[in-house]
């Protein structure tokens, strides 16, 4: 019984749960944004943008830290 051309069951389950998770996140985001007041929504958007702006700096700091750890070993 050859399985050429067919993906494994774990890959298909993984893709299914990823799609299910994406639908859940999008649905939750739509429902939450419709129920929030304008001020609360502005606060949430500002907080999200602030965290997103901080991530590249954290990533760069982590890479530099790892380079120093490997240099000292």
C-alpha positions as CSV (number, residue, x, y, z in Angstrom):
1,X,0.0,0.0,0.0
2,X,1.9,3.0,-1.3
3,X,1.2,6.5,0.2
4,X,2.9,8.6,-2.5
5,X,1.0,11.8,-3.2
6,X,-0.9,11.6,0.2
7,X,0.2,13.5,3.2
8,X,0.4,11.9,6.6
9,X,-2.6,12.1,9.0
10,X,-0.7,14.3,11.4
11,X,0.0,16.9,8.8
12,X,-3.7,17.0,7.8
13,X,-4.7,17.2,11.5
14,X,-2.2,20.0,12.0
15,X,-3.5,22.0,9.1
16,X,-7.1,21.4,10.2
17,X,-6.5,22.6,13.7
18,X,-4.5,25.6,12.4
19,X,-7.5,26.6,10.2
20,X,-9.9,26.0,13.0
21,X,-7.7,28.2,15.3
22,X,-7.6,30.9,12.7
23,X,-11.4,30.9,12.3
24,X,-11.8,31.0,16.1
25,X,-9.4,34.0,16.4
26,X,-11.0,36.0,13.6
27,X,-14.5,35.3,15.0
28,X,-13.5,36.3,18.5
29,X,-11.8,39.5,17.3
30,X,-14.9,40.5,15.3
31,X,-17.3,39.8,18.3
32,X,-15.0,41.6,20.8
33,X,-14.5,44.7,18.6
34,X,-18.2,45.0,18.0
35,X,-19.0,45.0,21.8
36,X,-16.2,47.3,22.9
37,X,-16.7,51.1,23.3
38,X,-14.6,53.4,21.1
39,X,-12.3,54.3,24.0
40,X,-11.7,50.7,24.9
41,X,-11.0,49.8,21.3
42,X,-8.6,52.7,20.9
43,X,-6.7,51.5,24.0
44,X,-6.6,47.9,22.7
45,X,-5.3,49.0,19.3
46,X,-2.7,51.3,20.9
47,X,-1.5,48.5,23.2
48,X,-1.3,46.1,20.3
49,X,0.8,48.5,18.2
50,X,3.1,49.2,21.2
51,X,3.7,45.5,21.7
52,X,4.3,45.0,18.0
53,X,6.8,47.8,17.9
54,X,8.7,46.3,20.8
55,X,9.0,42.8,19.3
56,X,11.9,43.5,16.9
57,X,13.9,45.1,19.6
58,X,13.4,42.1,21.9
59,X,14.3,39.7,19.1
60,X,17.5,41.7,18.4
61,X,18.4,41.7,22.1
62,X,17.8,37.9,22.3
63,X,20.1,37.3,19.3
64,X,22.9,39.4,20.7
65,X,22.5,37.7,24.1
66,X,22.7,34.2,22.4
67,X,25.8,35.3,20.5
68,X,27.5,36.4,23.7
69,X,26.5,33.1,25.5
70,X,28.0,31.0,22.6
71,X,31.2,33.2,22.6
72,X,31.8,32.6,26.3
73,X,31.4,28.8,26.0
